[in-house]
Amino acid sequence: MYMAYGWPQVIPLEQGLCPSSQQIIYFKVNNGLLLIASPCHIELWSSSQHKVRLGKYKRDSESVQREGENLQAVWSPDTKLIAVVTSSLYLHIFKVQITEKSIQIGGKQPSGLFFIKISLVLNEQLPFAEKGLSVSNIVSDNKHMLLGLSDGSLYSISWKGEFYGAFELVHSSNDSSVAALSHHFPSNGLASVDTSGAFVSDHKFPISSAIIWLELCLPMRLLFVLYSNGQLMSCSVSKKGLKLAEFIKIDKELGSGDAVCASIAPEQQILAVGTRRGVVELYDLAESASLIRTVSLYDWGYSMDDTGPVSCIAWTPDNSAFAVGWKSRGLTVWSVSGCRLMSTIRQISLSSISSPIVKPNQDCKYEPLMSGTSMMQWDEYGYRLYAIEEGSSERVLIFSFGKCCLNRGVSGMTYARQVIYGEDRLLVVQSEDTDELKILHLNLPVSYISQNWPVQHVAASKDGMFLAVAGLHGLILYDIRQKKWRVFGDITQEQKIQSKGLLWLGKIIVVCNYIDSSNTYELLFYPRYHLDQSSLLCRKSLLAKPIVMDVYEDYILVTYRPFDVHIFHVKLFGELTPSTTPDLQLSTVRELSIMTAKSHPAAMRFIPDQVPRECSLNNHVSTSSDMLAREPARCLILRANGELSLLDLDDGRERELTDSVELFWVTCGQLEEKTSLIEEVSWLDYGYRGMQVWYPSPGVDPYKQEDFLQLDPELEFDREVYPLGLLPNAGVVVGVSQRMSFSACTEFPCFEPTPQAQTILHCLLRHLLQRDKIEEALRLAQLSAEKPHFSHCLEWLLFTVFDAEISRYLTLHKPHRTSRNALLSNC
């Protein structure tokens, strides 16, 4: 998940010749470059580690007067061409060429940046220029562009400057729709247009419905067409792209009729629709485009009168969060489940009347984007959010974000350390004293990050005392006790490692390495005391690119697409010390190939047996040594669509548990029993319902669905606090929320991620009481008596127990049992 930190940065833009149009018309981040198009000029900046302007093209006053100001623009996916449509409907196509002239930033190492030449290669008036039509934004694939017109039609143009004519989206009698060629716009003669396959219907949209916005998603082959009356249409696109208009078909109408913008998350298959009401609607495209939920600032005391309608929406690269900009004021970043992760709008109270309306000329510093947000873009890694203020052409604001180390993908996690990582630093939660959690900013060594920017993966050891960090190449280790970094001594060895994931196997760091020369993947095993080829313990080739990895004790799980699971057993011969030469061997103990039509796994975690399989019929409890020696027979699967299920590794049977889950923590068998206060819990998950606690079933089968899930309404997290992990020895969940601090010497506030702890002890105690485990509850309370939040837990538990007893008494008219209140009297 994403949390903003630090002060917003500013990219100053060159002022053009068009003072009448103080507005950026287009900007896009692609392939390490930032394109900014203004009414009179184009600028290209580096969006990598160094923010440097690499090239520009500035139109002269004669060209602006003759052909009009730049009105719309689009950048080809391969970043080689830029198309601009002017206010007088001229088409300009520019070529982007990287020169051999390098840019020296500072220091001895090359920056890898080169100047860029932008040259005009085509200038031609559009065939419909005399029709008096206005145009929407432009979307494109590698070969063709598509733009919407004010008469409700679409116009197709190739990147070579070939005009294919206008097409109208029409409805057929059987509710299917195709795009038919409109004959009233001629082509430029460069390409012939075949109309024999086009279907024309009398059921057309009214001519007055102008197309104002297009949204193209090539991975899902979908085109969304937004009309001026608020109608939003979903259209399917052919595999051949935008060239053949007869293959563009209307599927259905979406939204509530007042849409103003839309953005799609292909990984999640979710469409976010911004409305005139200032509300964002989320639709599940995998489930017949059903409405999932809506998000807005209404619950924070802000109405549409404060923010205006939604102006733009931008999804993060991994589709786990999205930013929303409003026309009149500010932007906010939300998780898919509706947690507010960041907001530029200041919050004082829940009443919009008392919401701060700060003017720029006041003594106190004002919030960013006070005049509204016109455009937003995330960079390729999700570390920066670029935003442009409404009506501004002077600068671009950059908000820095850190990612939370969650249990997704091919990197491991721990419960002892919560980490947020930015592009060049780590934000580590100091959780030794849970009364006052703090965040430590840990800057990476300049010698490493300057050559391997940005941070790609972070993993903490099981005890939380060591951190492994991988950038573009190599990896480094941090010893939290000694406060020292450990790096590769040989840079050539470091550059041969492209880490795609990190795991901790005791005192061994496991690297999922990509070999560029052979396009293959492998596992590398290094001892934490020495990063060098001479200390490499083992090298294991993988069959393909892993999508999910996990480790438990001596077992490693690797999953490939579409759903092939391999489990390896690790054996270490000899002591793991610098003075010895230990030998590490891997053996494959299990292979599964599961056929399913469900979405691919986003995370998988081993579930250690809480009851031995050979003793389950007798309901015996295994010893700790038995559990450590046994290979886990089950694992939890979190799919990309949020579905959580339990997989039996013996027979490949999968049992669906719940949906709409963002993350989960497996606790059984993962923690030290002497210090853990949550050993009764199997796992926890988090989604829009809040926190769900899963306990082992008291029956013969510990994973029986009945009496397995306990949903505690008290665990519904504050929608401004996103959970990061657990502190089992304190019985709390650690979350993080945003705070803003203002200073007299800066224009903008500083965004500060603030950790917060929420106890779950009262839920565990109530769980034991409900199962008549009085002695276990009393023992847990005695262990927790010295912990922070304990008195608050008892107050909470007292209320919930009495409330439940009174409700049951009123329902059944029977005396309530007093034995369950023995805990309160003994404490």
C-alpha positions in Angstrom: 0.0 0.0 0.0 1.0 3.6 -0.5 1.7 6.4 2.1 2.9 9.9 1.3 6.0 11.3 3.0 8.1 14.4 2.9 7.4 17.8 1.3 6.0 18.0 -2.2 8.6 18.9 -4.9 8.2 21.2 -7.8 9.1 21.0 -11.5 9.2 24.5 -12.9 7.9 24.8 -16.5 8.9 27.3 -19.1 6.3 29.9 -19.9 5.0 30.0 -23.5 3.5 32.6 -25.8 -0.1 32.0 -24.9 -1.0 33.9 -21.7 -4.7 33.4 -22.6 -4.5 29.6 -22.0 -2.8 29.0 -18.7 -3.4 25.3 -18.6 -1.4 22.2 -19.3 -3.2 20.2 -22.0 -1.4 16.8 -21.5 1.2 15.0 -19.5 2.3 11.4 -19.3 5.0 9.3 -17.7 6.4 6.5 -19.8 9.7 4.6 -19.9 11.5 6.9 -17.5 10.3 10.1 -19.2 7.8 12.8 -18.4 6.0 14.5 -21.3 4.4 17.8 -20.6 2.4 19.6 -23.4 1.4 23.2 -23.0 -0.6 25.4 -25.4 2.6 26.6 -27.1 5.4 24.1 -26.4 6.4 20.6 -25.4 8.8 19.6 -22.7 10.4 16.2 -21.9 11.8 15.6 -18.4 13.5 12.6 -16.8 11.2 10.9 -14.3 14.0 8.7 -12.9 16.3 9.5 -10.0 17.3 12.9 -11.3 14.6 15.4 -12.5 16.2 17.0 -15.5 14.7 18.6 -18.6 16.0 16.6 -21.5 14.4 18.4 -24.5 11.7 20.8 -25.6 10.0 22.1 -28.7 8.6 25.6 -28.7 6.3 26.9 -31.4 6.8 30.4 -32.8 4.1 33.1 -32.6 3.4 32.8 -36.4 2.6 29.1 -36.1 0.3 29.7 -33.1 -1.5 32.5 -34.8 -2.0 30.5 -38.1 -2.8 27.1 -36.7 -4.0 27.8 -33.2 -2.8 26.7 -29.7 -2.1 23.1 -28.8 -5.4 21.6 -27.7 -5.0 17.8 -27.3 -2.0 15.5 -27.4 -1.1 11.9 -27.1 2.2 10.0 -26.8 2.7 6.7 -28.6 3.3 3.7 -26.4 6.8 3.2 -27.7 7.6 6.9 -26.8 8.9 7.6 -30.3 6.1 9.9 -31.6 3.9 12.7 -30.1 0.7 13.8 -31.8 -0.9 17.2 -31.1 -4.2 18.6 -32.3 -4.4 22.4 -32.3 -7.5 24.6 -31.7 -7.7 25.2 -35.5 -7.8 21.4 -35.9 -4.3 20.9 -37.3 -2.5 17.6 -36.7 1.2 17.9 -35.7 3.2 14.7 -35.3 6.6 15.0 -33.6 9.5 12.6 -33.6 11.3 12.0 -30.3 15.0 11.1 -30.8 17.6 10.4 -28.1 20.9 12.0 -29.0 24.4 10.8 -28.1 25.0 13.9 -25.9 25.0 12.7 -22.3 24.2 14.7 -19.2 26.6 14.8 -16.3 24.8 15.2 -13.0 27.7 15.1 -10.6 30.2 12.5 -9.4 32.3 10.1 -11.4 29.6 7.7 -12.4 27.6 8.4 -15.6 24.0 9.4 -15.1 22.6 7.4 -18.0 20.7 10.5 -19.2 20.9 11.9 -22.7 19.5 15.0 -24.4 16.4 14.5 -26.5 15.6 16.1 -29.9 12.0 16.8 -30.7 11.3 17.5 -34.4 8.1 18.2 -36.3 7.6 15.5 -39.0 4.0 16.1 -40.1 1.7 19.1 -40.2 -1.7 18.7 -41.8 -5.2 20.1 -41.2 -7.8 17.5 -40.2 -10.4 16.8 -42.9 -13.3 17.8 -40.6 -11.8 21.2 -39.7 -14.5 23.1 -41.6 -17.4 21.3 -39.8 -17.1 23.3 -36.6 -16.6 20.3 -34.4 -14.7 20.1 -31.1 -12.6 17.1 -30.1 -12.1 15.0 -27.0 -8.8 13.6 -25.7 -6.8 11.2 -27.9 -6.1 7.5 -27.2 -3.8 5.3 -29.2 -2.1 2.0 -29.7 1.2 1.4 -31.5 -0.2 2.1 -34.9 -3.4 4.2 -34.7 -5.0 7.0 -32.8 -8.7 7.6 -31.9 -10.4 10.8 -30.9 -14.0 11.7 -30.1 -15.9 14.4 -31.8 -18.7 16.7 -30.6 -21.3 15.0 -32.9 -20.9 11.7 -31.1 -18.6 10.0 -33.6 -15.1 8.6 -33.4 -12.3 9.5 -35.8 -9.4 7.2 -36.7 -5.9 8.3 -37.7 -2.7 6.3 -38.1 0.7 7.4 -36.7 1.8 7.8 -40.3 -0.8 10.6 -40.8 -3.4 8.5 -42.6 -7.0 9.7 -42.0 -9.4 6.8 -41.9 -12.6 8.8 -41.4 -15.3 9.1 -38.8 -17.2 6.3 -37.2 -20.5 6.3 -35.3 -21.3 3.9 -32.5 -24.7 2.4 -33.2 -27.0 -0.2 -31.7 -28.3 -3.2 -33.6 -31.7 -4.7 -33.1 -30.4 -7.7 -31.1 -28.8 -5.4 -28.5 -25.3 -5.9 -29.9 -23.6 -2.9 -31.4 -21.0 -2.2 -34.0 -19.3 0.8 -35.2 -20.4 1.9 -38.7 -18.5 4.1 -41.1 -19.8 7.6 -41.5 -19.5 8.8 -45.1 -19.7 12.5 -44.4 -16.0 12.8 -43.5 -13.5 12.0 -46.2 -10.1 10.4 -45.7 -6.9 12.0 -47.0 -6.5 9.4 -49.7 -3.5 7.8 -48.0 -5.4 4.7 -47.1 -8.5 3.1 -48.5 -11.5 2.4 -46.2 -13.6 -0.7 -46.7 -17.2 -0.2 -45.7 -18.7 -3.4 -46.9 -18.5 -5.0 -43.4 -20.0 -2.1 -41.5 -23.4 -2.4 -40.0 -25.7 0.7 -39.9 -28.6 0.9 -37.5 -31.3 3.4 -36.9 -30.7 3.2 -33.1 -28.1 5.9 -32.7 -27.2 8.2 -29.9 -28.5 11.7 -30.2 -26.2 14.0 -32.2 -26.2 16.4 -29.3 -24.3 13.9 -27.2 -20.7 14.9 -27.7 -17.9 12.6 -26.8 -15.8 14.3 -24.2 -13.5 11.5 -22.9 -12.0 8.3 -24.1 -10.3 5.6 -22.0 -8.5 2.7 -23.7 -7.3 -0.4 -22.0 -5.3 -2.6 -24.4 -4.7 -5.5 -22.0 -8.4 -6.0 -21.6 -9.3 -4.8 -25.1 -11.8 -2.3 -23.8 -12.6 1.2 -24.9 -14.8 3.4 -22.7 -16.6 6.3 -24.3 -17.9 9.2 -22.2 -20.6 11.5 -23.5 -21.4 15.1 -22.5 -24.7 14.0 -21.0 -23.0 11.7 -18.5 -23.5 8.4 -20.4 -20.6 6.0 -20.2 -20.3 3.2 -22.7 -18.1 0.1 -22.6 -16.9 -1.1 -26.0 -14.8 -4.1 -26.9 -11.8 -3.7 -29.2 -10.4 -6.2 -31.7 -7.1 -7.9 -31.2 -6.0 -5.9 -34.2 -6.3 -2.7 -32.3 -8.0 0.5 -33.4 -7.6 0.3 -37.1 -10.7 -1.8 -38.0 -13.7 0.1 -36.8 -16.2 -2.7 -37.5 -14.7 -4.7 -34.6 -15.4 -2.0 -32.1 -18.6 -3.0 -30.4 -20.7 -1.5 -27.6 -21.1 -4.0 -24.7 -23.1 -2.1 -22.1 -23.8 1.2 -20.4 -22.1 1.9 -17.1 -22.3 4.4 -14.4 -25.2 6.4 -12.9 -25.6 8.8 -15.7 -23.5 11.7 -14.3 -19.9 10.4 -15.2 -17.2 13.0 -15.9 -14.1 10.8 -16.1 -13.1 7.1 -15.9 -10.0 5.0 -15.3 -9.5 1.3 -15.4 -7.3 -1.1 -13.3 -6.5 -4.1 -15.6 -4.9 -6.2 -12.9 -7.9 -5.9 -10.6 -10.4 -5.6 -13.5 -12.0 -2.6 -11.7 -13.3 0.5 -13.4 -13.3 3.8 -11.4 -15.9 6.3 -12.6 -15.8 9.9 -11.4 -19.1 11.8 -11.1 -20.4 15.3 -11.0 -21.4 14.6 -7.4 -17.7 14.4 -6.4 -18.2 10.6 -5.8 -16.1 7.8 -7.3 -17.9 4.6 -8.2 -16.0 1.3 -8.5 -17.3 -1.4 -10.9 -16.2 -5.0 -11.1 -15.7 -5.7 -14.8 -15.2 -9.4 -14.1 -18.7 -9.7 -12.6 -20.9 -8.1 -15.2 -19.7 -4.6 -14.3 -21.6 -4.7 -11.0 -21.1 -1.7 -8.6 -18.6 -2.7 -5.8 -18.7 0.5 -3.7 -18.4 4.2 -3.8 -15.8 6.5 -2.2 -16.1 10.1 -1.3 -15.1 12.7 1.2 -18.7 13.0 2.6 -17.7 11.1 5.7 -14.9 13.6 6.4 -17.3 16.5 6.2 -16.7 17.7 2.7 -19.4 17.9 0.1 -19.4 18.6 -3.6 -19.7 22.3 -2.8 -16.2 22.1 -1.2 -14.4 19.9 -3.7 -16.4 20.3 -6.9 -16.9 17.3 -9.3 -14.2 14.7 -9.9 -11.7 15.9 -12.5 -9.3 13.0 -12.8 -8.5 9.5 -11.5 -5.1 7.7 -11.7 -4.4 4.1 -10.6 -1.1 3.0 -9.1 1.0 0.8 -11.3 0.1 -2.3 -9.3 -3.6 -1.3 -9.3 -3.9 -1.6 -5.5 -4.8 2.1 -4.9 -6.0 5.1 -6.9 -5.7 8.9 -6.7 -8.7 11.1 -7.1 -8.5 14.8 -8.1 -11.3 17.3 -7.8 -12.1 20.2 -9.9 -12.2 22.8 -7.1 -9.9 21.5 -4.4 -7.3 18.9 -3.7 -6.6 15.2 -4.3 -6.9 12.1 -2.2 -5.4 8.6 -2.5 -7.7 5.6 -1.6 -7.1 1.9 -1.3 -9.5 -0.4 -3.2 -11.2 -1.3 0.1 -11.9 2.4 0.7 -9.2 3.3 3.2 -8.1 7.0 2.8 -4.3 6.8 2.5 -3.5 10.4 1.7 -5.2 13.7 1.2 -4.0 17.2 0.5 -7.3 18.6 2.0 -6.8 19.6 5.6 -9.1 18.0 8.2 -10.1 19.8 11.4 -13.6 18.4 12.1 -16.4 16.4 10.5 -18.4 19.5 9.7 -17.7 21.1 6.3 -18.6 24.5 7.9 -15.5 24.3 10.1 -13.3 22.9 7.3 -10.4 25.2 6.8 -10.7 27.6 3.8 -7.2 28.9 3.6 -6.2 31.7 1.2 -2.7 31.7 -0.3 -2.0 35.2 1.0 -2.5 34.3 4.6 0.4 34.0 7.0 -0.1 30.3 7.6 1.0 28.0 4.7 -1.8 26.7 2.6 -2.5 23.2 1.4 -1.4 22.0 -2.0 -3.8 22.1 -5.0 -6.1 24.6 -3.3 -7.5 25.6 -6.8 -8.2 22.0 -7.8 -6.5 19.2 -9.7 -6.6 19.0 -13.5 -4.3 16.1 -14.2 -2.4 13.3 -12.3 0.1 10.6 -13.3 2.0 8.0 -11.3 5.5 7.1 -12.2 6.4 3.5 -13.3 7.3 2.4 -9.8 4.5 4.1 -7.8 7.0 6.2 -5.8 5.9 9.6 -7.2 2.5 11.1 -8.0 2.7 14.0 -10.5 -0.1 16.5 -10.2 -1.0 19.8 -12.0 -3.2 22.4 -10.3 -6.3 23.6 -12.1 -5.5 26.6 -14.3 -1.8 26.3 -13.8 0.9 26.1 -16.5 3.8 27.2 -14.3 4.8 24.0 -12.5 4.2 20.3 -11.7 3.9 19.1 -8.1 5.5 15.8 -7.1 4.3 13.9 -4.1 6.7 11.2 -2.8 5.2 7.9 -1.7 6.4 4.8 0.2 5.1 1.3 -0.3 4.3 -1.0 2.6 6.0 -4.4 2.8 2.9 -6.6 2.6 2.5 -10.3 1.9 2.2 -10.1 -1.9 4.3 -11.4 -4.7 7.7 -13.0 -4.4 9.1 -11.2 -1.3 8.7 -12.4 2.2 7.5 -10.7 5.3 7.8 -10.8 9.1 5.7 -9.9 12.1 8.5 -8.4 14.1 9.2 -5.5 11.8 7.0 -3.2 9.8 8.7 -1.4 7.0 7.6 1.2 4.4 10.1 1.6 1.6 10.5 4.6 -0.7 12.6 5.1 -3.8 15.9 5.6 -1.9 15.0 5.0 1.8 13.3 2.8 4.3 10.7 4.0 6.9 11.0 1.5 9.7 8.4 1.3 12.5 10.1 1.4 15.9 7.8 -0.9 17.8 9.9 -1.8 20.9 7.7 0.5 22.9 4.1 0.1 21.8 2.9 3.0 23.9 4.5 5.4 21.4 5.3 3.9 18.0 7.7 5.9 15.9 9.0 5.8 12.3 12.7 5.9 11.6 13.9 7.2 8.2 16.7 5.0 7.1 18.6 6.4 4.0 20.3 3.8 1.8 24.0 4.2 1.2 24.6 6.7 -1.7 27.2 4.4 -3.2 24.6 1.7 -3.7 21.4 3.5 -4.5 22.9 6.1 -6.9 23.8 3.2 -9.2 20.9 0.9 -8.5 17.9 3.3 -8.1 15.1 2.7 -7.2 14.4 0.2 -4.3 12.6 -2.8 -5.8 12.2 -5.3 -2.9 12.6 -5.3 0.9 12.4 -8.3 3.2 12.9 -8.4 7.0 14.3 -11.5 8.8 12.0 -13.4 11.1 13.4 -11.8 14.2 13.2 -8.4 12.5 16.9 -7.6 13.2 18.1 -7.7 9.6 16.7 -6.1 6.5 17.5 -7.1 2.9 17.1 -4.4 0.3 17.4 -4.9 -3.5 17.6 -2.1 -6.0 17.9 -2.4 -9.8 20.9 -4.7 -9.3 22.5 -6.5 -6.4 21.3 -6.3 -2.8 22.4 -4.9 0.5 21.8 -6.0 4.1 21.2 -3.8 7.2 21.9 -4.9 10.8 19.5 -3.0 13.0 21.4 -3.8 16.2 24.8 -2.7 14.8 23.3 0.0 12.6 25.6 -1.1 9.7 25.1 -1.9 6.1 26.6 -5.0 4.3 27.2 -4.7 0.6 28.9 -6.7 -2.2 32.6 -6.1 -2.2 32.8 -6.8 -5.9 30.6 -4.4 -8.0 30.8 -6.8 -11.0 29.1 -9.5 -9.0 26.5 -7.0 -7.8 25.6 -5.9 -11.3 25.0 -9.6 -12.4 22.1 -9.8 -9.9 18.6 -8.5 -10.9 16.5 -9.4 -7.9 12.8 -10.2 -8.6 12.1 -11.2 -5.0 13.7 -11.8 -1.6 13.1 -14.3 1.2 14.7 -15.0 4.5 15.5 -18.7 5.3 16.7 -18.4 8.9 20.1 -16.7 8.6 20.2 -17.2 4.8 18.9 -14.6 2.3 17.3 -16.1 -0.8 17.3 -14.1 -4.0 15.1 -14.7 -7.0 17.5 -13.6 -9.7 16.7 -12.9 -13.3 19.4 -13.7 -15.9 19.1 -11.3 -18.7 21.3 -13.1 -21.2 19.3 -16.3 -21.1 15.9 -14.9 -20.0 15.8 -17.4 -17.1 15.3 -17.2 -13.4 17.1 -18.8 -10.5 17.3 -18.9 -6.7 20.6 -17.7 -5.0 21.3 -18.6 -1.4 23.7 -16.2 0.5 24.6 -16.3 4.2 23.9 -13.0 5.8 27.4 -12.6 7.1 29.0 -12.4 3.7 27.7 -11.2 0.3 30.1 -12.6 -2.2 30.2 -15.3 -4.9 32.7 -17.3 -2.8 30.1 -17.6 -0.1 27.2 -18.6 -2.3 25.6 -21.7 -0.7 23.5 -22.9 -3.6 22.1 -21.9 -7.0 18.8 -23.4 -8.1 17.4 -22.9 -11.6 13.7 -22.2 -11.9 11.4 -23.4 -14.7 9.9 -19.9 -15.4 9.2 -16.5 -13.8 7.7 -17.1 -10.3 4.6 -15.1 -9.4 4.4 -16.1 -5.8 7.0 -17.4 -3.2 6.9 -18.3 0.4 9.1 -19.9 3.1 8.3 -21.8 6.3 11.1 -23.4 8.3 13.0 -25.6 5.8 10.4 -25.4 3.0 10.2 -23.0 0.1 7.1 -22.6 -2.1 7.4 -21.4 -5.7 4.4 -20.8 -7.9 4.5 -20.2 -11.7 1.8 -19.2 -14.1 -0.9 -20.3 -14.7 -1.0 -22.2 -11.4 1.9 -24.6 -11.0 3.1 -25.1 -7.4 6.6 -26.5 -6.5 7.7 -27.1 -3.0 11.4 -27.5 -2.1 13.0 -28.9 1.0 16.3 -27.3 2.2 19.0 -29.2 3.9 22.1 -27.5 5.4 25.2 -29.6 6.1 27.7 -28.0 8.4 27.6 -24.9 10.6 26.7 -21.5 9.0 29.8 -19.6 10.1 32.5 -17.6 8.3 35.1 -20.1 9.3 33.4 -23.1 7.8 32.2 -24.1 4.3 28.6 -25.4 4.8 26.8 -27.2 2.0 23.2 -26.4 1.1 21.0 -28.8 -0.9 17.5 -28.5 -2.4 15.2 -31.3 -3.1 11.8 -31.1 -4.7 9.2 -32.7 -2.4 5.9 -31.7 -4.1 4.7 -30.5 -7.5 1.1 -29.5 -8.2 -0.5 -28.3 -11.4 -3.9 -26.9 -10.8 -6.4 -26.2 -13.6 -8.7 -23.3 -12.7 -10.4 -20.4 -14.4 -9.9 -18.1 -11.4 -7.6 -15.1 -11.4 -3.9 -15.8 -10.7 -2.6 -15.9 -7.1 -1.2 -12.6 -5.7 0.1 -14.2 -2.5 0.4 -17.7 -1.0 1.4 -18.6 2.6 2.1 -22.0 4.2 -0.4 -23.1 6.9 1.5 -25.3 9.4 -0.6 -28.2 10.8 -2.1 -27.2 14.2 -3.2 -30.8 14.6 -1.0 -33.7 13.3 -2.6 -35.4 10.4 -1.9 -38.9 11.8 -3.4 -38.0 15.2 -6.3 -35.8 14.0 -8.8 -38.5 14.5 -7.9 -38.8 18.2 -7.9 -35.0 18.5 -4.4 -34.9 19.9 -2.3 -31.8 19.9 1.1 -32.0 18.3 4.3 -30.9 20.0 6.3 -28.0 18.7 9.0 -30.3 17.4 6.5 -32.4 15.5 5.2 -29.3 13.8 8.7 -28.0 12.8 9.6 -31.4 11.3 6.4 -31.8 9.2 5.9 -30.4 5.8 2.9 -28.1 5.7 0.0 -29.7 3.9 -2.1 -26.5 3.4 -1.6 -23.0 2.2 -3.7 -19.8 2.0 -4.2 -18.3 -1.5 -5.0 -14.6 -2.0 -5.9 -14.0 -5.6 -5.6 -10.8 -7.6 -9.4 -10.2 -7.4 -9.3 -10.4 -3.5 -10.6 -13.9 -3.1 -9.1 -15.8 -0.2 -9.1 -19.6 -0.2 -7.5 -22.6 1.4 -5.5 -25.1 -0.7 -4.9 -28.7 0.4 -1.5 -29.5 -1.0 -2.2 -33.3 -0.7 -5.1 -33.5 -3.1 -5.1 -30.1 -4.7 -8.6 -29.3 -3.4 -9.3 -25.6 -2.9 -11.9 -24.2 -0.5 -13.1 -20.7 -0.9 -13.2 -18.7 2.4 -14.1 -15.1 1.7 -13.6 -12.3 -0.8 -12.7 -8.6 -1.1 -9.5 -9.2 0.9 -6.4 -6.9 0.4 -3.9 -8.7 2.7 -3.6 -11.3 5.4 -1.3 -12.6 8.1 -0.8 -16.2 8.9 0.0 -16.5 12.6 -0.3 -20.2 13.5 3.1 -21.9 13.7 4.9 -18.7 12.7 5.5 -17.2 16.2 7.4 -18.0 19.3 4.8 -19.5 21.7 6.5 -18.1 24.8 6.0 -14.5 23.7 3.0 -14.7 21.4 -0.4 -13.6 22.8 -2.3 -14.7 19.7 -1.4 -18.4 19.4 -5.1 -19.2 19.4 -5.5 -17.4 16.0 -4.9 -19.1 12.7 -4.8 -16.0 10.6 -6.2 -12.5 10.1 -7.3 -10.8 6.9 -8.1 -7.2 6.0 -10.5 -5.8 3.5 -13.4 -3.4 3.2 -15.2 -5.3 6.0 -12.4 -4.4 8.3 -10.2 -7.0 10.1 -11.4 -10.7 10.2 -10.0 -13.1 12.7 -9.9 -16.8 11.8 -9.7 -19.4 14.6 -9.2 -23.2 14.4 -12.4 -25.1 14.5 -12.9 -27.1 17.8 -14.0 -30.2 15.8 -12.0 -33.0 14.3 -11.1 -31.1 11.2 -9.4 -27.8 12.4 -10.2 -26.2 9.0 -13.9 -27.0 8.9 -15.8 -24.0 7.8 -18.3 -24.1 10.6 -17.3 -21.9 13.6 -14.0 -21.1 11.8 -14.4 -17.4 11.1 -15.2 -14.8 13.8 -15.8 -11.3 12.5 -15.4 -8.8 15.2 -17.1 -5.5 14.5 -14.7 -3.8 16.9 -11.9 -4.7 14.6 -13.2 -2.5 11.8 -10.2 -0.3 11.3 -10.4 3.4 11.1 -10.7 4.3 7.4 -7.7 6.5 7.8 -5.4 3.8 9.3 -4.1 1.1 7.0 -2.8 -2.1 8.9 0.9 -3.0 8.3 1.4 -6.0 10.5 1.2 -7.6 13.9 3.0 -7.3 17.2 2.2 -10.8 18.6 4.0 -10.2 21.9 1.8 -7.2 22.6 -1.5 -8.4 21.0 -1.8 -5.4 18.7 -2.1 -4.7 15.0 0.2 -1.9 13.8 -1.3 0.5 11.2 -0.2 3.8 9.6 -2.1 7.0 8.8 -1.2 10.3 7.3 -0.5 13.5 9.2 0.5 16.9 7.9 2.8 19.3 9.6 3.1 23.0 8.6 6.1 25.2 8.8 6.6 28.9 8.3 9.6 28.4 6.0 8.0 26.1 3.5 5.1 26.7 1.0 3.6 23.3 1.4 3.1 21.0 4.5 5.1 17.9 5.2 3.4 14.6 4.9 4.2 12.3 7.8 3.2 8.7 8.0 2.2 8.1 11.6 2.1 4.5 13.1 -0.9 3.6 15.3 -1.6 0.5 17.3 -5.0 -1.2 17.7 -5.3 -3.9 20.3 -7.0 -7.3 19.5 -6.6 -8.7 23.0 -10.3 -8.2 23.8 -11.3 -10.2 20.7 -9.0 -13.1 21.8 -10.3 -13.1 25.3 -13.9 -13.0 24.1 -13.1 -15.9 21.8 -11.8 -18.0 24.7 -14.8 -17.1 26.9 -17.3 -18.0 24.2 -15.7 -21.5 24.1 -15.7 -21.9 27.9 -11.9 -21.8 28.0 -11.9 -19.9 31.2 -8.4 -21.0 32.4 -6.8 -20.2 29.1 -8.5 -16.8 29.1 -7.3 -16.0 32.6 -3.7 -17.1 31.7 -3.8 -14.9 28.6 -5.0 -12.0 30.7 -2.2 -12.5 33.3 0.4 -12.5 30.5 -1.1 -9.3 29.1 -1.5 -7.4 32.4 1.7 -5.4 31.9 1.1 -4.7 28.3 -0.1 -1.3 27.0 -3.8 -1.0 26.2 -4.7 -3.8 28.7 -7.0 -1.7 30.8 -8.7 -0.4 27.6 -9.1 -4.1 26.5 -10.9 -4.9 29.8 -13.3 -2.0 29.4 -14.0 -3.1 25.9 -14.5 -6.7 26.9 -16.7 -5.7 29.8 -19.0 -3.8 27.5 -19.2 -6.5 24.8 -19.7 -9.4 27.3 -22.5 -7.7 29.2 -24.1 -6.5 26.0 -24.1 -10.0 24.6 -25.5 -11.5 27.9 -28.2 -8.9 28.2 -29.2 -9.4 24.5 -29.4 -13.2 25.0 -31.4 -12.8 28.2 -33.9 -10.6 26.5 -34.2 -13.0 23.6 -34.4 -16.3 25.5 -35.6 -15.0 28.9 -33.2 -17.3 30.6 -30.6 -16.5 33.3 -27.3 -15.7 31.8 -24.2 -17.7 32.7 -21.9 -16.1 35.2 -18.9 -18.3 34.7 -17.8 -16.3 31.7 -17.4 -13.2 33.8 -14.9 -14.9 36.2 -12.1 -13.4 34.1 -13.2 -9.9 35.0 -13.3 -10.5 38.7 -9.9 -12.2 38.7 -8.3 -9.3 36.9 
